[in-house]
């Protein structure tokens, strides 16, 4: 399944997203493209809304899904997630 998200900036982002998705969905296959914001995860497509919610909670909302203050809030969350991801590399 593929989902396109905002706010992926670096390897720290990839690290935190990968760890969270693997732990939450018990999968071994997560692939992330920083430039395009594409997150691919080996789960059934019926779980897309669950995956989107996990990503949103980390600060990586599905593209064009939130606006205004919620978008700003997601960016702030993504910086925190990214920092944690960098620490745990």
C-alpha positions as CSV (number, residue, x, y, z in Angstrom):
1,X,0.0,0.0,0.0
2,X,1.2,3.5,-0.8
3,X,0.4,6.8,0.9
4,X,1.9,10.3,0.0
5,X,2.6,12.5,3.0
6,X,3.9,15.9,3.9
7,X,6.9,16.9,6.1
8,X,9.4,14.1,5.4
9,X,12.8,15.8,5.5
10,X,15.6,13.4,6.3
11,X,16.8,10.1,7.5
12,X,15.6,10.9,11.0
13,X,12.0,11.1,9.7
14,X,12.5,7.8,7.8
15,X,13.8,6.1,10.9
16,X,10.9,7.1,13.2
17,X,8.3,6.4,10.6
18,X,9.8,3.0,9.8
19,X,10.1,2.0,13.4
20,X,6.5,3.1,14.2
21,X,4.9,1.4,11.2
22,X,6.8,-1.9,11.7
23,X,5.8,-2.0,15.4
24,X,2.2,-1.0,14.8
25,X,1.4,-3.2,11.8
26,X,3.8,-6.1,12.4
27,X,5.4,-5.8,9.0
28,X,9.0,-6.0,7.9
29,X,8.6,-4.0,4.7
30,X,8.5,-0.2,4.8
31,X,10.0,1.9,2.0
32,X,10.1,5.7,2.1
33,X,11.0,8.2,-0.7
34,X,12.0,11.5,0.9
35,X,11.8,13.6,-2.2
36,X,8.3,12.5,-3.1
37,X,6.9,11.9,0.4
38,X,5.9,8.4,-0.6
39,X,5.5,5.8,2.2
40,X,5.1,2.2,1.0
41,X,4.2,-0.4,3.6
42,X,3.4,-4.1,3.1
43,X,-0.1,-4.1,4.6
44,X,-3.6,-4.6,3.2
45,X,-5.0,-1.5,1.5
46,X,-8.0,-1.7,3.8
47,X,-5.7,-0.4,6.5
48,X,-4.9,2.8,4.7
49,X,-6.9,5.0,7.2
50,X,-5.1,3.4,10.1
51,X,-1.7,3.9,8.5
52,X,-2.7,7.6,7.7
53,X,-3.6,8.1,11.4
54,X,-0.3,6.7,12.7
55,X,1.6,9.0,10.2
56,X,-0.6,12.0,11.2
57,X,0.1,11.3,14.9
58,X,3.9,11.5,14.1
59,X,3.4,14.7,12.2
60,X,3.3,13.3,8.6
61,X,-0.2,13.9,7.4
62,X,-1.5,12.5,4.1
63,X,-0.9,15.2,1.4
64,X,-3.7,17.8,1.3
65,X,-5.5,16.2,4.2
66,X,-5.1,19.0,6.7
67,X,-4.8,22.8,6.4
68,X,-4.2,26.0,8.4
69,X,-3.4,25.5,12.1
70,X,-3.6,21.7,11.9
71,X,-0.9,21.8,9.2
72,X,1.3,24.0,11.3
73,X,0.8,21.6,14.3
74,X,1.7,18.6,12.1
75,X,4.9,20.3,11.0
76,X,5.8,20.9,14.6
77,X,5.2,17.3,15.5
78,X,7.2,16.2,12.5
79,X,10.2,18.2,13.8
80,X,10.0,16.4,17.2
81,X,9.6,13.0,15.5
82,X,12.5,13.7,13.2
83,X,14.7,14.7,16.2
84,X,13.8,11.5,18.0
85,X,14.5,9.5,14.8
86,X,17.9,11.1,14.6
87,X,18.8,10.3,18.1
88,X,17.8,6.7,17.7
89,X,19.8,6.1,14.5
